[in-house]
Amino acid sequence: MRFLVLLLAIVALVYLAALVVLAVFQRRLIYPGAAWAGEPARDRFAPPGTAAITLTTEDGERLFALWRPPRLGCGVVVSFHGNGSRPEPHAARFAADPWRMAGWGVLAPAYRGYPGSTGSPSEDGLIRDGMAAVAFTMARAPGAPILLHGHSLGGAVAVAMAERVASVGLYLEAPFDSLTPTVRLHVPLAPSWLLRDTYRSDLRIRGGTEPVLIIQGTEDPVVPAKLARALAAAAGSRARFALVPGDHVSIFGTRDREAEAAFRGRVEPACLAADSPVP
């Protein structure tokens, strides 16, 4: 009996210790990329065809971002990276073919607190960062259709933007419906009230009208397919869900050609044939 009591006490202490770590260090765990030191060398890290720029948020933070203007009349992919990633792969992807040949531009920002950007990350802060990216796009490419893209946590930022601005679509890779069940996969029995950032994409996506593409890996240990499916269910009939071989990282860049064509088909007929980028 004493052994059982001791065992239960040890289990309780371990659980409480895990909750304390989550309470104190949760934003370090949710935003690990913010711990990376150093600012990206702007010439070295700007993929071909893109330029390093600085975005200013409404609360005064300065964000490193990569920008490629669209051809006149064409769209812009505003792309948000995951919590352990950077904007460079996103900018490189959408500045290359087939997007480049179709006239699309791209804007890929680094969140506050991430290399090259000031501030500290939080859900409210990342939403402000997203709005700064959208505002820049609207100012530099007036009238250009916007396609919102995000990988992992970036999908939650993209969904939050779709709630606030008109877009031609949501292009999401390895997204989750809410951060709470995602955290509970790694910290079982974590109480929802403990999380300061919840990213309720399932609630935000319900009121939209834009088409939604969700690509999810079969072997994703970070965001299991059931969470991405739950987000697709919340979006309703306008969502297309594609389950592809791969894990959380390897699916980045996996193409659903039919869905991509549907997105681009809403924009490309309006593009001018001449290769004339927006100033």
Secondary structure, DSSP 4 states (H G I P E B T S, - for coil): -HHHHHHHHHHHHHHHHHHHHHHHHHHHHH-GGGG--S---HHHHS-TT-EEEEEE-TTS-EEEEEEEPPBTT--EEEEE--TT--SHHHHHHHTSTTTTTTT-EEEEEPPTTSTT--S---HHHHHHHHHHHHHHHHHHSTT--EEEEEETHHHHHHHHHHTTS--SEEEEES--S-HHHHHHHHSTT--GGG-S----HHHHGGG--S-EEEEEETT-SSS-HHHHHHHHHHHGGGEEEEEESS-TTTTTT---HHHHHHHHHTTGGGS-SS--B--
